Amino acid sequence: MSQETQEIHDQFAIYNGDCIEVMRQLPSESVGLSIYSPPFCGLYVYSSDERDLSNNRNYDEFFTHYEFVVSEIARLTMPGRISAVHCIDTPKDGANICGYNDFPGDIIRLHQKHGFEYLPRICIWKEPLAVRNRTMSKALAHRQIVEDATKTNVAAADYLICFRKKGENPKPVTHTNGLLEYAGERIMPADKLGYKGYDGNQIKNIYSHWIWRQYASCFWDDIRIDNVLPFEAARDEQDERHVHPLQLDVIERAVTLWSNPGDVVLTPFMGVGSEVYGAVKLGRKAIGAELKPSYFRQAVKNVRYALEKQVKEQDLFSNTEPKPEQ
């Protein structure tokens, strides 16, 4: 690939190209964690490129193509390690009046087919009015309950669905002093702050215990929804106006919980680089692929920023930290 279609560093490698072509160049069982949002079938079409997974004639065709991705991730993932997929329920025929597909369920069944164990899904809460204002969905408007409440809807949750590849993990993911940073909007009680990094009896590590209680919940209602990387400059004129990157809080939790420093973190649908950014900031190595040139260019800016501003002893994703350029 030319320099315009790749950015290589000792901590990351990102490519503007087909993720299948990129993944096929990687050695088997070399990835410690994968985290990504696949194109949400029936919701967005990002380009007319025939290699674009969002560009399908129907739902079944999407899964025919997506299976190549899951098969490669299964080959690349170390035994016992995690692949985390961010997804939602998707409307049939692009309109919620026609009902919904069980997109998460079909993702689960596909991964089980390729040697992954399904772990309980995590529900990520979204505020209804904010979703209504962003999507202009009539089904979320108060007016709809006045006219015909059977046509109303809910602000459907996002899901983070985690899969563990079968086999014995050769390198356990350890947290010797517990969890050291919290990614979320809640304020930690003051009496727990003095226990950060506690190196004694971990029963007394109430700092890490408090964080773990937030993360161990199946319902993440403390994600900062707007804590995302810059993406406005990456949009083309034909893009959907409500395209939104995965929240950095979600990425930080996944990378921290399920990978060791120095592990390779893979994202086959890189977008503007959120997962690569999060992995690099947390001392991991990252590999990302993105088919769309405008997204790739923004990802280069974002990941360079992560490298330049890499810090060890602070909340890496706090709202007060300046964001990379657009």
Secondary structure as UniProt FT lines:
FT   HELIX           3..5
FT   STRAND          6..8
FT   STRAND          12..16
FT   HELIX           19..23
FT   TURN            24..25
FT   TURN            28..29
FT   STRAND          31..36
FT   TURN            41..43
FT   TURN            50..51
FT   TURN            53..54
FT   HELIX           59..76
FT   STRAND          77..87
FT   STRAND          90..91
FT   HELIX           92..94
FT   HELIX           96..98
FT   STRAND          100..101
FT   HELIX           103..113
FT   TURN            114..115
FT   STRAND          116..118
FT   STRAND          122..124
FT   HELIX           128..135
FT   HELIX           138..140
FT   HELIX           142..148
FT   HELIX           149..151
FT   STRAND          158..165
FT   TURN            176..177
FT   HELIX           190..195
FT   TURN            196..197
FT   HELIX           202..204
FT   HELIX           206..215
FT   STRAND          219..220
FT   TURN            225..226
FT   HELIX           232..234
FT   TURN            237..238
FT   TURN            241..242
FT   HELIX           248..258
FT   TURN            261..262
FT   STRAND          264..267
FT   TURN            271..273
FT   HELIX           274..281
FT   TURN            282..283
FT   STRAND          285..290
FT   HELIX           293..308
FT   TURN            316..317
FT   TURN            319..320
//
